[in-house]
Amino acid sequence: MLLEDKQAGTLIEILDLEALISPTKDTVPGRNQAGQEEQDPEDYSKQNLAFPSGEDLPRCWLDADYRTA
């Protein structure tokens, strides 16, 4: 799955989908897709990621207490 880094505007290949959808994890391992060579994996803050369409990630992926106001 590819997500966009909101700050840099580059695409990030997400390497662990379970970490992405887990609301208890603040970061997710991924690989920056900028350039022609494959980049080393890094941890990315889920708060700084969005779908390539510009939509933010679902709240249930970011906040373990999303059901409470």
C-alpha positions as CSV (number, residue, x, y, z in Angstrom):
1,M,0.0,0.0,0.0
2,L,1.2,3.5,-0.8
3,L,0.5,6.5,1.3
4,E,1.7,10.1,1.0
5,D,4.0,11.9,3.4
6,K,2.1,15.1,4.1
7,Q,5.2,17.2,4.8
8,A,7.4,16.0,1.9
9,G,4.7,15.1,-0.6
10,T,6.4,11.8,-1.5
11,L,4.9,8.4,-1.6
12,I,5.7,5.9,1.1
13,E,5.4,2.1,0.6
14,I,3.9,0.7,3.8
15,L,5.7,-2.5,4.9
16,D,3.4,-3.5,7.8
17,L,-0.3,-3.2,7.2
18,E,-1.2,-4.5,10.7
19,A,0.9,-1.7,12.3
20,L,-0.9,0.8,10.0
21,I,-4.4,-0.2,11.1
22,S,-3.5,-0.7,14.8
23,P,-4.6,2.3,16.8
24,T,-2.1,1.5,19.5
25,K,0.9,2.0,17.2
26,D,2.0,5.6,16.5
27,T,4.5,4.8,13.8
28,V,4.6,2.4,10.8
29,P,7.6,1.1,8.9
30,G,7.8,2.2,5.3
31,R,10.0,2.9,2.4
32,N,10.2,6.3,0.7
33,Q,9.6,6.0,-3.0
34,A,11.5,9.1,-4.1
35,G,14.4,8.4,-6.4
36,Q,15.2,5.4,-8.5
37,E,17.0,3.3,-6.0
38,E,15.1,1.4,-3.3
39,Q,15.4,3.3,0.0
40,D,16.1,1.7,3.4
41,P,13.0,1.2,5.6
42,E,12.2,3.9,8.2
43,D,9.5,4.5,10.8
44,Y,6.9,7.1,9.8
45,S,4.5,8.8,12.1
46,K,1.0,7.9,11.2
47,Q,-0.1,11.5,11.9
48,N,2.1,12.6,8.9
49,L,0.6,10.2,6.5
50,A,-2.4,10.5,4.2
51,F,-3.9,8.6,1.2
52,P,-2.6,9.8,-2.1
53,S,-6.0,11.4,-2.8
54,G,-5.4,13.8,0.1
55,E,-7.7,12.1,2.5
56,D,-6.5,11.7,6.1
57,L,-6.2,8.2,7.6
58,P,-9.3,6.9,9.4
59,R,-9.5,8.0,13.0
60,C,-9.9,4.3,14.1
61,W,-6.3,3.7,12.8
62,L,-4.9,6.6,14.8
63,D,-6.8,6.8,18.1
64,A,-7.5,3.7,20.3
65,D,-10.2,5.7,22.1
66,Y,-12.0,6.8,18.9
67,R,-15.4,5.7,20.2
68,T,-15.4,8.1,23.1
69,A,-16.0,11.8,22.5
